[in-house]
């Protein structure tokens, strides 16, 4: 993980999410532009317990 990386992980999931390499959840990665330096990366991890299907749309 680079210094300009930020990981958002679900708590209490079926697995411990890997924030240092390849995570089995296949996180969504978004580039975050910064005015004060190099761009950063936002890694949004997906839960494996299905909670997204239970949340209201």
Biopython code that builds the backbone (N, CA, C, O; Angstrom):
import numpy as np
from Bio.PDB.StructureBuilder import StructureBuilder

atoms = [
    (1, "UNK", "N", (0.844, -1.176, 0.000)),
    (1, "UNK", "CA", (0.000, 0.000, 0.000)),
    (1, "UNK", "C", (0.890, 1.240, 0.000)),
    (1, "UNK", "O", (1.806, 1.359, 0.813)),
    (2, "UNK", "N", (0.614, 2.144, -0.906)),
    (2, "UNK", "CA", (1.372, 3.391, -0.987)),
    (2, "UNK", "C", (0.845, 4.385, 0.035)),
    (2, "UNK", "O", (-0.260, 4.227, 0.554)),
    (3, "UNK", "N", (1.628, 5.394, 0.319)),
    (3, "UNK", "CA", (1.246, 6.399, 1.311)),
    (3, "UNK", "C", (-0.010, 7.155, 0.895)),
    (3, "UNK", "O", (-0.746, 7.649, 1.749)),
    (4, "UNK", "N", (-0.261, 7.250, -0.410)),
    (4, "UNK", "CA", (-1.437, 7.976, -0.897)),
    (4, "UNK", "C", (-2.614, 7.060, -1.177)),
    (4, "UNK", "O", (-3.524, 7.448, -1.910)),
    (5, "UNK", "N", (-2.628, 5.840, -0.611)),
    (5, "UNK", "CA", (-3.741, 4.905, -0.739)),
    (5, "UNK", "C", (-4.610, 4.979, 0.508)),
    (5, "UNK", "O", (-4.112, 5.120, 1.625)),
    (6, "UNK", "N", (-5.918, 4.881, 0.296)),
    (6, "UNK", "CA", (-6.870, 4.823, 1.402)),
    (6, "UNK", "C", (-7.795, 3.647, 1.142)),
    (6, "UNK", "O", (-8.340, 3.509, 0.047)),
    (7, "UNK", "N", (-7.974, 2.790, 2.158)),
    (7, "UNK", "CA", (-8.827, 1.612, 2.029)),
    (7, "UNK", "C", (-10.052, 1.778, 2.909)),
    (7, "UNK", "O", (-9.945, 2.146, 4.079)),
    (8, "UNK", "N", (-11.221, 1.503, 2.335)),
    (8, "UNK", "CA", (-12.480, 1.470, 3.076)),
    (8, "UNK", "C", (-12.901, 0.006, 3.112)),
    (8, "UNK", "O", (-13.191, -0.586, 2.073)),
    (9, "UNK", "N", (-12.934, -0.575, 4.303)),
    (9, "UNK", "CA", (-13.254, -1.997, 4.441)),
    (9, "UNK", "C", (-14.468, -2.191, 5.339)),
    (9, "UNK", "O", (-14.673, -1.418, 6.274)),
    (10, "UNK", "N", (-15.280, -3.217, 5.067)),
    (10, "UNK", "CA", (-16.413, -3.507, 5.944)),
    (10, "UNK", "C", (-15.934, -4.117, 7.262)),
    (10, "UNK", "O", (-14.972, -4.884, 7.283)),
    (11, "UNK", "N", (-16.595, -3.780, 8.334)),
    (11, "UNK", "CA", (-16.252, -4.351, 9.641)),
    (11, "UNK", "C", (-17.097, -5.594, 9.892)),
    (11, "UNK", "O", (-18.238, -5.683, 9.438)),
    (12, "UNK", "N", (-16.534, -6.538, 10.608)),
    (12, "UNK", "CA", (-17.269, -7.739, 10.982)),
    (12, "UNK", "C", (-17.640, -8.618, 9.799)),
    (12, "UNK", "O", (-18.669, -9.293, 9.843)),
    (13, "UNK", "N", (-16.836, -8.631, 8.745)),
    (13, "UNK", "CA", (-17.138, -9.419, 7.554)),
    (13, "UNK", "C", (-16.654, -10.860, 7.749)),
    (13, "UNK", "O", (-16.051, -11.189, 8.771)),
    (14, "UNK", "N", (-16.925, -11.702, 6.765)),
    (14, "UNK", "CA", (-16.539, -13.112, 6.827)),
    (14, "UNK", "C", (-15.033, -13.312, 6.723)),
    (14, "UNK", "O", (-14.519, -14.347, 7.147)),
    (15, "UNK", "N", (-14.316, -12.333, 6.161)),
    (15, "UNK", "CA", (-12.862, -12.424, 6.010)),
    (15, "UNK", "C", (-12.218, -11.152, 6.534)),
    (15, "UNK", "O", (-12.882, -10.130, 6.708)),
    (16, "UNK", "N", (-10.927, -11.226, 6.780)),
    (16, "UNK", "CA", (-10.141, -10.020, 7.046)),
    (16, "UNK", "C", (-9.663, -9.515, 5.686)),
    (16, "UNK", "O", (-8.977, -10.241, 4.965)),
    (17, "UNK", "N", (-10.008, -8.304, 5.335)),
    (17, "UNK", "CA", (-9.675, -7.765, 4.020)),
    (17, "UNK", "C", (-8.206, -7.363, 3.953)),
    (17, "UNK", "O", (-7.674, -6.748, 4.877)),
    (18, "UNK", "N", (-7.565, -7.718, 2.850)),
    (18, "UNK", "CA", (-6.142, -7.465, 2.638)),
    (18, "UNK", "C", (-5.963, -6.057, 2.084)),
    (18, "UNK", "O", (-6.435, -5.755, 0.987)),
    (19, "UNK", "N", (-5.292, -5.206, 2.829)),
    (19, "UNK", "CA", (-5.051, -3.832, 2.376)),
    (19, "UNK", "C", (-3.616, -3.637, 1.906)),
    (19, "UNK", "O", (-3.182, -2.507, 1.681)),
    (20, "UNK", "N", (-2.875, -4.741, 1.758)),
    (20, "UNK", "CA", (-1.488, -4.631, 1.321)),
    (20, "UNK", "C", (-1.241, -5.270, -0.038)),
    (20, "UNK", "O", (-0.155, -5.114, -0.596)),
    (21, "UNK", "N", (-2.205, -5.975, -0.578)),
    (21, "UNK", "CA", (-2.015, -6.666, -1.854)),
    (21, "UNK", "C", (-3.354, -6.960, -2.498)),
    (21, "UNK", "O", (-4.242, -6.108, -2.527)),
    (22, "UNK", "N", (-3.494, -8.168, -3.013)),
    (22, "UNK", "CA", (-4.734, -8.571, -3.675)),
    (22, "UNK", "C", (-5.742, -9.069, -2.660)),
    (22, "UNK", "O", (-5.482, -10.038, -1.947)),
    (23, "UNK", "N", (-6.889, -8.416, -2.592)),
    (23, "UNK", "CA", (-7.953, -8.836, -1.688)),
    (23, "UNK", "C", (-8.958, -9.668, -2.489)),
    (23, "UNK", "O", (-9.297, -9.300, -3.614)),
    (24, "UNK", "N", (-9.441, -10.781, -1.932)),
    (24, "UNK", "CA", (-10.384, -11.628, -2.662)),
    (24, "UNK", "C", (-11.727, -10.965, -2.949)),
    (24, "UNK", "O", (-12.490, -11.473, -3.770)),
    (25, "UNK", "N", (-12.035, -9.858, -2.305)),
    (25, "UNK", "CA", (-13.321, -9.197, -2.553)),
    (25, "UNK", "C", (-13.314, -8.393, -3.853)),
    (25, "UNK", "O", (-14.368, -7.960, -4.319)),
    (26, "UNK", "N", (-12.137, -8.190, -4.436)),
    (26, "UNK", "CA", (-12.046, -7.421, -5.681)),
    (26, "UNK", "C", (-12.466, -5.977, -5.496)),
    (26, "UNK", "O", (-13.437, -5.537, -6.110)),
    (27, "UNK", "N", (-11.755, -5.226, -4.660)),
    (27, "UNK", "CA", (-12.172, -3.863, -4.349)),
    (27, "UNK", "C", (-12.213, -2.962, -5.589)),
    (27, "UNK", "O", (-11.444, -3.121, -6.536)),
    (28, "UNK", "N", (-13.134, -2.027, -5.533)),
    (28, "UNK", "CA", (-13.227, -0.985, -6.563)),
    (28, "UNK", "C", (-12.142, 0.040, -6.260)),
    (28, "UNK", "O", (-11.979, 0.443, -5.108)),
    (29, "UNK", "N", (-11.402, 0.464, -7.275)),
    (29, "UNK", "CA", (-10.304, 1.414, -7.073)),
    (29, "UNK", "C", (-10.605, 2.682, -7.857)),
    (29, "UNK", "O", (-10.897, 2.632, -9.052)),
    (30, "UNK", "N", (-10.532, 3.819, -7.172)),
    (30, "UNK", "CA", (-10.786, 5.113, -7.801)),
    (30, "UNK", "C", (-9.590, 6.035, -7.588)),
    (30, "UNK", "O", (-9.026, 6.100, -6.496)),
    (31, "UNK", "N", (-9.218, 6.738, -8.636)),
    (31, "UNK", "CA", (-8.151, 7.733, -8.529)),
    (31, "UNK", "C", (-8.734, 8.985, -7.881)),
    (31, "UNK", "O", (-9.833, 9.418, -8.226)),
    (32, "UNK", "N", (-7.998, 9.554, -6.951)),
    (32, "UNK", "CA", (-8.419, 10.771, -6.258)),
    (32, "UNK", "C", (-7.403, 11.854, -6.569)),
    (32, "UNK", "O", (-6.252, 11.792, -6.138)),
    (33, "UNK", "N", (-7.850, 12.854, -7.329)),
    (33, "UNK", "CA", (-6.972, 13.963, -7.690)),
    (33, "UNK", "C", (-6.737, 14.846, -6.467)),
    (33, "UNK", "O", (-7.655, 15.113, -5.692)),
    (34, "UNK", "N", (-5.495, 15.293, -6.309)),
    (34, "UNK", "CA", (-5.141, 16.174, -5.193)),
    (34, "UNK", "C", (-4.529, 17.447, -5.748)),
    (34, "UNK", "O", (-3.751, 17.406, -6.700)),
    (35, "UNK", "N", (-4.881, 18.567, -5.155)),
    (35, "UNK", "CA", (-4.330, 19.857, -5.565)),
    (35, "UNK", "C", (-2.914, 20.071, -5.031)),
    (35, "UNK", "O", (-2.139, 20.832, -5.610)),
    (36, "UNK", "N", (-2.576, 19.396, -3.924)),
    (36, "UNK", "CA", (-1.312, 19.670, -3.239)),
    (36, "UNK", "C", (-0.225, 18.625, -3.477)),
    (36, "UNK", "O", (0.793, 18.633, -2.785)),
    (37, "UNK", "N", (-0.419, 17.732, -4.435)),
    (37, "UNK", "CA", (0.614, 16.716, -4.656)),
    (37, "UNK", "C", (0.138, 15.631, -5.598)),
    (37, "UNK", "O", (-0.811, 15.829, -6.357)),
    (38, "UNK", "N", (0.794, 14.488, -5.550)),
    (38, "UNK", "CA", (0.427, 13.407, -6.467)),
    (38, "UNK", "C", (-0.963, 12.852, -6.144)),
    (38, "UNK", "O", (-1.436, 12.931, -5.010)),
    (39, "UNK", "N", (-1.592, 12.297, -7.159)),
    (39, "UNK", "CA", (-2.916, 11.706, -6.969)),
    (39, "UNK", "C", (-2.835, 10.536, -5.993)),
    (39, "UNK", "O", (-1.791, 9.899, -5.852)),
    (40, "UNK", "N", (-3.934, 10.269, -5.334)),
    (40, "UNK", "CA", (-4.040, 9.142, -4.422)),
    (40, "UNK", "C", (-5.018, 8.130, -4.981)),
    (40, "UNK", "O", (-5.605, 8.346, -6.041)),
    (41, "UNK", "N", (-5.195, 7.029, -4.273)),
    (41, "UNK", "CA", (-6.077, 5.951, -4.694)),
    (41, "UNK", "C", (-6.988, 5.551, -3.550)),
    (41, "UNK", "O", (-6.538, 5.355, -2.421)),
    (42, "UNK", "N", (-8.291, 5.430, -3.855)),
    (42, "UNK", "CA", (-9.296, 4.994, -2.890)),
    (42, "UNK", "C", (-9.707, 3.575, -3.253)),
    (42, "UNK", "O", (-10.190, 3.327, -4.358)),
    (43, "UNK", "N", (-9.515, 2.639, -2.318)),
    (43, "UNK", "CA", (-9.867, 1.230, -2.521)),
    (43, "UNK", "C", (-11.125, 0.953, -1.693)),
    (43, "UNK", "O", (-11.089, 0.999, -0.464)),
    (44, "UNK", "N", (-12.226, 0.668, -2.369)),
    (44, "UNK", "CA", (-13.489, 0.403, -1.683)),
    (44, "UNK", "C", (-13.728, -1.106, -1.719)),
    (44, "UNK", "O", (-14.027, -1.673, -2.770)),
    (45, "UNK", "N", (-13.594, -1.743, -0.561)),
    (45, "UNK", "CA", (-13.731, -3.190, -0.456)),
    (45, "UNK", "C", (-15.202, -3.572, -0.342)),
    (45, "UNK", "O", (-16.013, -2.835, 0.219)),
    (46, "UNK", "N", (-15.524, -4.745, -0.889)),
    (46, "UNK", "CA", (-16.899, -5.268, -0.873)),
    (46, "UNK", "C", (-17.022, -6.326, 0.213)),
    (46, "UNK", "O", (-16.105, -7.118, 0.431)),
    (47, "UNK", "N", (-18.160, -6.332, 0.888)),
    (47, "UNK", "CA", (-18.367, -7.359, 1.915)),
    (47, "UNK", "C", (-18.646, -8.698, 1.245)),
    (47, "UNK", "O", (-19.168, -8.753, 0.131)),
    (48, "UNK", "N", (-18.297, -9.761, 1.927)),
    (48, "UNK", "CA", (-18.567, -11.098, 1.419)),
    (48, "UNK", "C", (-19.729, -11.758, 2.148)),
    (48, "UNK", "O", (-20.070, -12.904, 1.852)),
    (49, "UNK", "N", (-20.344, -11.053, 3.098)),
    (49, "UNK", "CA", (-21.472, -11.632, 3.830)),
    (49, "UNK", "C", (-22.823, -11.223, 3.238)),
    (49, "UNK", "O", (-23.865, -11.588, 3.783)),
    (50, "UNK", "N", (-22.822, -10.472, 2.131)),
    (50, "UNK", "CA", (-24.060, -10.123, 1.424)),
    (50, "UNK", "C", (-24.811, -8.935, 1.995)),
    (50, "UNK", "O", (-25.970, -8.726, 1.638)),
    (51, "UNK", "N", (-24.205, -8.161, 2.852)),
    (51, "UNK", "CA", (-24.936, -7.056, 3.485)),
    (51, "UNK", "C", (-25.396, -5.995, 2.491)),
    (51, "UNK", "O", (-26.382, -5.304, 2.747)),
    (52, "UNK", "N", (-24.698, -5.851, 1.354)),
    (52, "UNK", "CA", (-25.124, -4.860, 0.367)),
    (52, "UNK", "C", (-26.496, -5.199, -0.213)),
    (52, "UNK", "O", (-27.266, -4.300, -0.554)),
    (53, "UNK", "N", (-26.800, -6.475, -0.325)),
    (53, "UNK", "CA", (-28.116, -6.883, -0.853)),
    (53, "UNK", "C", (-29.228, -6.580, 0.137)),
    (53, "UNK", "O", (-30.383, -6.437, -0.263)),
    (54, "UNK", "N", (-28.901, -6.480, 1.431)),
    (54, "UNK", "CA", (-29.888, -6.242, 2.467)),
    (54, "UNK", "C", (-30.149, -4.765, 2.723)),
    (54, "UNK", "O", (-31.157, -4.410, 3.334)),
    (55, "UNK", "N", (-29.238, -3.892, 2.256)),
    (55, "UNK", "CA", (-29.379, -2.452, 2.494)),
    (55, "UNK", "C", (-30.430, -1.868, 1.543)),
    (55, "UNK", "O", (-30.525, -2.293, 0.392)),
    (56, "UNK", "N", (-31.218, -0.898, 2.019)),
    (56, "UNK", "CA", (-32.216, -0.266, 1.140)),
    (56, "UNK", "C", (-31.537, 0.485, -0.001)),
    (56, "UNK", "O", (-30.472, 1.075, 0.184)),
    (57, "UNK", "N", (-32.141, 0.460, -1.152)),
    (57, "UNK", "CA", (-31.600, 1.146, -2.329)),
    (57, "UNK", "C", (-32.033, 2.573, -2.385)),
    (57, "UNK", "O", (-31.665, 3.294, -3.313)),
]
sb = StructureBuilder()
sb.init_structure("model")
sb.init_model(0)
sb.init_chain("A")
sb.init_seg("    ")
for serial, (resi, resn, name, xyz) in enumerate(atoms, 1):
    if name == "N":
        sb.init_residue(resn, " ", resi, " ")
    sb.init_atom(name, np.array(xyz, "f"), 0.0, 1.0, " ", f" {name:<3s}", serial, name[0])
structure = sb.get_structure()
